[in-house]
Amino acid sequence: MVKIGDLSLGEFPLLLAPMEDVSDPPFRKLCKRGGADIMFTEFISSEGLIRNAWKSVQKLDIFEFERPIGIQIFGNNIESMKEATKIAASANPDLIDINYGCPVKKVACKGAGAGILQDVPKMVKMTSEIVKSTNLPVTVKTRLGWNEKTKYIVDVAERLQDVGIKAISIHGRTRKQMYKGEADWTLIREVKNNPRMHIPVFGNGDVQCPKTAMEKKNKYNVDGIMIGRAAIGNPWIFNQIKEYLTKGVSIKEPSIIEKADMALEHLKLSVDWKGSKLGILEMRRHYTNYFRGLPEIKKHRSELVQKEQYDELVDIINEIKKTYQNY
């Protein structure tokens, strides 16, 4: 049984990765139904939280059906991160997660996210102070290092454990790689096999299907797997992986009608939660995956990312259902 503090997550938990403008409550609702064992909010700026910025505060919205769920925060100022931790804890999540992995320039080059990998002593000190500032379990998501010459994750993970984190999720790339190249899980395995490590170690990167998940589980000895981009437009991937891991068989791919109905539900949830303009805009990144592989789908897909009215989008998705119902 894998545990984060007192949270029991099953024998081999599957985690939904925090993704900006993706892992919002509508998407998390679908992924929870699709089998995710634990999920995280989009990452939240510590500076935004302490300044009561609307976009940051809105991301604190969590719901009972999502549990267990973690609120993820990022920043480069230790005092701000401590204060943000207290604000996040007041939303009553099951844990606090620290983002030490975001590679985006506007975050990393300010010393936040993966940027803190250039200053490991500060990373350890910040983590220690955050752990002290809350009674909730604290976890970390990070990368192998800043670049190929600074892949110190085995030592870093142990030091973070020693100041009190309860689990670590590791993306198998450096910050310099961004999302390019192949994720390297060999150092994730070294972290897990370090005899001094006793907290759960979760692997992340390039898990696109149940077969890949099985290979990662067997080869790298991780306690669980975090799924990110592969869940976009594909929230049932968690149950597909579970079926494959337990029974060695793959759940039949949802029909086009089922995928279209899921897209319609997702669109409605998004609009209900964010409002028409933002809800429609942020749904656009999901359509490609919902309808991936359909012949001559380009015209419909182009319409889905151009139309701005809810009713028009519903009509397009229903047209896809009708056109491809036997596909």
Secondary structure, DSSP 8 states (H G I E B T S, - for coil): --EETTEE--SS-EEE---TTTSSHHHHHHHHHTT-SEEE---EEHHHHHTT-HHHHHTT---GGG-SEEEEEE-S-HHHHHHHHHHHHTT--SEEEEEE----HHHHTTT-GGGGGG-HHHHHHHHHHHHHT-SS-EEEEEES-SSGGG--HHHHHHHHHHTT-SEEEEESS-TTTTT-S----HHHHHHHH-TT--S-EEEES---SHHHHHHHHHHH--SEEEE-GGGTT-TTHHHHHHHHHHHS-------HHHHHHHHHHHHHHHHHHH-HHHHHHHHHHHHHHHTTT-TT-HHHHHHHTT---HHHHHHHHHHHHHHTTT-
